[in-house]
Amino acid sequence: MCGNHRADGSPIDHHHEPVFRARPRSLPRRTFLGEVSRGTLALAIFTPTVLAACSSDSGESAGTTSTTTSTGAEGAGSADTGPDNTSLQWGRANLGFVSAYVLVRGTEAAIVDTGTSGSAPAIGETLADFGLGYRDVAHVFLTHHHPDHIGSIDAVLGLAESALAHAGEADLDEIARETINPLVGGEEVFGLEMLATPGHTDGHMAVIDHEAGILVAGDAILGSGGGVQGPSPDFSTDIAVANESVRQLAKLSFNTLLVGHGDPVEANADTAVSHLAASLA
């Protein structure tokens, strides 16, 4: 469903080429079980699942991510993200039941979400997969204020001393840090468009790279069994608004979907989200 447009409807050139990605990093089993014992594993999902195995409306094949290996990365490829030809790379810090993501352009990185408390080392290992460290982090994006997404914000910003932090304006009171830049949607940072996706929380944000075709959705969309699910009504402030945010995301074009819970969808992701949106009440 390649619509060649931004969230505001303006046209944009784009293409879905293979994208660099680093292998996922996981917390040690003891750390993960410790988080569960403190009650942080509380994700119940009852919404329909839509698999990503269907073919794209644009006729793109399901195998657009390369399986060859590059230094420090699995699934290596490239994506032109603009006139400077700076490729976008992504890596997943798999923290057990939630994920944080590292996005890399050249020698600079951005982090999307910081996981639960104690996640900074795993995120740092994901940075290291690209030959980078916290000193190379320019931005930290928080998709929303829930503790499994902001639990390591203080530790991450303490290590990434030069990074600017960003979060949805309506969530800032819950995050309770004075040094976070408020977002309302439509801003462009690190070559990414900021997308207002309220409903799961009032200030929930997603980010998208239109040229590379990569959407980082936070908890606006969940992954399940290789496909996608809508946000959980049990953990959303307003499920009707959250479902509307899914329908707005379904209007965009992207090949790869990175989610807070569940596995990424690495091919024909926009088609899967389009079918999900059509299934929501």
C-alpha positions as CSV (number, residue, x, y, z in Angstrom):
1,M,0.0,0.0,0.0
2,C,2.7,2.4,-1.0
3,G,1.0,5.8,-0.8
4,N,4.1,7.9,-1.2
5,H,3.0,10.3,1.4
6,R,3.8,11.6,4.9
7,A,1.4,11.7,7.8
8,D,0.1,15.1,6.7
9,G,-0.6,13.7,3.2
10,S,2.2,15.4,1.4
11,P,3.9,13.3,-1.4
12,I,7.4,11.9,-0.8
13,D,9.7,9.7,-2.8
14,H,10.5,6.4,-1.1
15,H,11.5,2.8,-1.7
16,H,11.7,-0.3,0.4
17,E,15.2,-1.7,0.1
18,P,16.9,-4.1,2.5
19,V,17.8,-2.5,5.8
20,F,20.7,-3.2,8.1
21,R,19.7,-4.8,11.4
22,A,21.7,-6.0,14.3
23,R,20.9,-9.2,16.2
24,P,18.6,-8.8,19.2
25,R,20.0,-8.5,22.6
26,S,18.3,-10.2,25.5
27,L,18.4,-9.7,29.2
28,P,19.9,-12.6,31.2
29,R,17.2,-15.0,32.4
30,R,17.7,-14.0,36.1
31,T,17.2,-10.3,35.3
32,F,14.1,-11.1,33.2
33,L,12.6,-13.2,35.9
34,G,13.3,-10.5,38.4
35,E,11.3,-8.0,36.4
36,V,8.5,-10.5,36.2
37,S,8.5,-11.1,39.9
38,R,8.1,-7.3,40.5
39,G,5.0,-7.4,38.4
40,T,6.2,-5.7,35.3
41,L,5.1,-8.6,33.0
42,A,1.4,-7.7,32.7
43,L,0.5,-7.7,29.1
44,A,-2.8,-9.4,28.3
45,I,-3.9,-9.2,24.7
46,F,-7.4,-10.0,23.5
47,T,-7.5,-8.1,20.1
48,P,-7.5,-9.9,16.7
49,T,-4.1,-10.9,15.2
50,V,-3.4,-10.1,11.5
51,L,-0.5,-12.0,10.0
52,A,2.0,-10.3,7.8
53,A,2.2,-13.2,5.3
54,C,-0.2,-11.6,2.9
55,S,1.3,-10.0,-0.2
56,S,1.7,-6.2,-0.4
57,D,-0.7,-4.2,-2.5
58,S,2.4,-2.8,-4.3
59,G,3.5,-6.3,-5.3
60,E,6.7,-6.2,-3.2
61,S,8.0,-9.7,-2.2
62,A,8.2,-10.9,1.4
63,G,11.9,-11.4,1.2
64,T,13.2,-7.8,1.0
65,T,15.5,-8.1,4.1
66,S,18.8,-9.7,3.2
67,T,20.1,-12.7,5.3
68,T,23.8,-12.1,4.5
69,T,26.1,-11.1,7.4
70,S,27.9,-7.8,7.8
71,T,30.3,-6.8,10.6
72,G,28.4,-6.8,13.9
73,A,25.1,-7.3,12.2
74,E,22.7,-10.0,11.1
75,G,20.4,-9.4,8.2
76,A,22.6,-6.9,6.4
77,G,21.5,-4.6,3.6
78,S,21.1,-0.9,3.0
79,A,18.5,1.7,2.5
80,D,18.9,5.1,1.0
81,T,17.4,7.6,3.5
82,G,17.8,10.8,1.6
83,P,20.1,12.9,-0.7
84,D,23.2,12.3,1.6
85,N,22.8,8.5,1.0
86,T,23.2,7.9,4.7
87,S,21.9,4.4,5.3
88,L,19.6,3.6,8.2
89,Q,20.5,0.6,10.4
90,W,18.5,-0.8,13.2
91,G,19.1,-3.1,16.1
92,R,16.7,-4.6,18.7
93,A,17.5,-4.9,22.4
94,N,15.2,-7.8,23.3
95,L,14.6,-7.3,27.0
96,G,12.4,-10.3,27.4
97,F,8.8,-9.0,27.1
98,V,9.6,-5.5,25.8
99,S,12.1,-4.2,23.3
100,A,14.1,-1.1,22.9
101,Y,15.6,-0.1,19.5
102,V,18.8,1.4,18.3
103,L,18.7,3.4,15.0
104,V,22.0,4.3,13.4
105,R,22.9,6.7,10.6
106,G,26.6,6.7,9.9
107,T,28.4,7.3,13.2
108,E,25.4,8.6,15.1
109,A,22.7,6.7,16.9
110,A,19.2,7.2,18.3
111,I,17.5,5.0,20.9
112,V,13.8,4.4,20.9
113,D,12.5,3.5,24.4
114,T,14.7,2.4,27.3
115,G,13.0,-0.7,28.7
116,T,12.6,-1.5,32.4
117,S,15.1,-0.5,35.1
118,G,18.5,-2.2,34.4
119,S,18.2,-2.3,30.6
120,A,21.0,0.2,29.9
121,P,23.7,-2.5,29.5
122,A,21.6,-4.5,27.0
123,I,21.0,-1.3,25.0
124,G,24.7,-0.6,25.2
125,E,25.5,-4.0,23.8
126,T,23.2,-3.3,20.8
127,L,25.0,-0.1,20.2
128,A,28.3,-2.1,20.3
129,D,27.0,-4.3,17.5
130,F,27.4,-1.3,15.3
131,G,30.8,-0.4,16.7
132,L,29.2,2.5,18.6
133,G,28.7,3.4,22.3
134,Y,26.6,5.7,24.3
135,R,28.9,8.6,23.4
136,D,27.5,8.3,19.9
137,V,23.9,8.6,20.8
138,A,22.4,11.9,19.6
139,H,18.7,11.3,20.5
140,V,16.5,9.2,22.8
141,F,12.8,8.9,21.9
142,L,10.3,7.7,24.4
143,T,7.1,6.4,22.8
144,H,5.1,6.8,26.0
145,H,5.3,7.0,29.7
146,H,4.7,3.4,30.8
147,P,7.5,2.1,33.1
148,D,8.5,-0.8,30.8
149,H,9.4,1.9,28.2
150,I,11.0,4.6,30.4
151,G,12.5,2.5,33.2
152,S,16.1,3.1,32.3
153,I,15.8,6.7,31.0
154,D,17.9,8.1,33.9
155,A,20.7,5.5,33.3
156,V,20.6,5.9,29.5
157,L,20.8,9.7,29.6
158,G,23.5,9.5,32.3
159,L,25.6,7.4,29.8
160,A,24.5,9.3,26.7
161,E,25.6,12.7,27.9
162,S,25.2,14.5,24.6
163,A,21.8,13.0,23.7
164,L,18.6,15.0,23.5
165,A,15.5,13.3,24.9
166,H,12.1,13.5,23.3
167,A,8.6,12.4,24.3
168,G,4.9,13.3,23.6
169,E,3.9,16.5,25.4
170,A,0.8,15.0,27.0
171,D,3.0,12.3,28.7
172,L,5.6,14.6,30.1
173,D,4.0,15.0,33.5
174,E,4.1,11.2,34.0
175,I,7.8,11.0,32.9
176,A,8.7,13.7,35.4
177,R,12.0,14.9,33.8
178,E,12.7,18.5,33.0
179,T,15.1,17.9,30.2
180,I,12.8,16.2,27.8
181,N,11.8,17.9,24.6
182,P,8.0,17.9,24.1
183,L,6.6,16.5,20.8
184,V,3.1,17.0,19.3
185,G,3.6,15.3,16.0
186,G,4.9,16.5,12.7
187,E,8.4,17.3,13.9
188,E,11.4,15.9,12.0
189,V,14.3,14.7,14.1
190,F,17.2,12.5,13.1
191,G,15.6,12.1,9.7
192,L,12.5,10.7,11.3
193,E,9.0,12.1,11.3
194,M,7.3,12.2,14.7
195,L,3.8,10.8,14.7
196,A,1.2,11.5,17.3
197,T,-0.5,8.2,18.1
198,P,-2.7,8.8,21.2
199,G,-4.9,6.3,22.8
200,H,-2.6,3.8,24.5
201,T,-1.5,6.9,26.5
202,D,-2.5,10.5,25.8
203,G,0.9,11.5,24.5
204,H,1.9,8.2,22.7
205,M,4.3,8.9,19.8
206,A,5.6,6.7,16.9
207,V,8.5,7.5,14.6
208,I,8.9,6.7,10.9
209,D,11.6,6.9,8.3
210,H,9.7,7.3,5.1
211,E,12.5,6.7,2.6
212,A,13.7,3.6,4.4
213,G,10.1,2.4,5.0
214,I,10.6,1.8,8.8
215,L,8.0,2.5,11.4
216,V,8.8,2.3,15.1
217,A,5.3,2.0,16.7
218,G,5.9,1.6,20.4
219,D,2.7,0.1,21.9
220,A,0.4,1.7,19.3
221,I,0.6,-1.7,17.5
222,L,1.7,-5.0,19.0
223,G,3.5,-7.9,17.4
224,S,2.1,-11.5,17.6
225,G,3.0,-14.7,15.8
226,G,4.8,-12.9,13.0
227,G,1.9,-10.6,12.5
228,V,0.3,-7.6,14.2
229,Q,-2.3,-6.9,16.9
230,G,-4.1,-3.8,18.0
231,P,-3.3,-2.1,21.3
232,S,-4.6,-3.9,24.4
233,P,-7.8,-2.3,25.9
234,D,-6.7,-3.3,29.4
235,F,-3.6,-1.1,29.2
236,S,-4.8,1.8,27.0
237,T,-6.2,5.1,28.3
238,D,-8.8,5.2,25.5
239,I,-9.1,2.2,23.2
240,A,-11.3,4.0,20.7
241,V,-8.7,6.7,20.2
242,A,-6.0,4.0,20.1
243,N,-7.8,2.1,17.4
244,E,-8.1,5.4,15.4
245,S,-4.3,5.8,15.7
246,V,-3.9,2.4,14.1
247,R,-6.2,3.5,11.3
248,Q,-4.0,6.6,10.8
249,L,-0.8,4.5,10.7
250,A,-2.5,2.2,8.2
251,K,-2.5,5.1,5.7
252,L,1.3,5.3,5.6
253,S,3.7,3.3,3.6
254,F,6.4,1.2,5.3
255,N,8.0,-2.2,4.9
256,T,9.4,-2.8,8.4
257,L,7.5,-2.4,11.7
258,L,9.3,-2.3,15.0
259,V,7.1,-2.8,18.0
260,G,7.5,-2.6,21.8
261,H,6.0,-6.0,22.5
262,G,6.3,-8.9,20.1
263,D,8.7,-9.4,17.2
264,P,9.3,-6.9,14.4
265,V,7.6,-7.4,11.0
266,E,10.3,-7.1,8.4
267,A,8.3,-7.4,5.1
268,N,5.0,-6.0,3.9
269,A,4.3,-4.5,7.3
270,D,2.0,-1.8,5.9
271,T,-0.2,-4.4,4.3
272,A,-0.6,-6.2,7.7
273,V,-1.4,-3.0,9.5
274,S,-3.9,-2.1,6.8
275,H,-5.8,-5.4,7.4
276,L,-5.6,-4.9,11.1
277,A,-7.1,-1.4,10.9
278,A,-10.0,-2.8,8.8
279,S,-10.6,-5.4,11.5
280,L,-10.9,-2.9,14.4
281,A,-14.3,-1.8,15.7
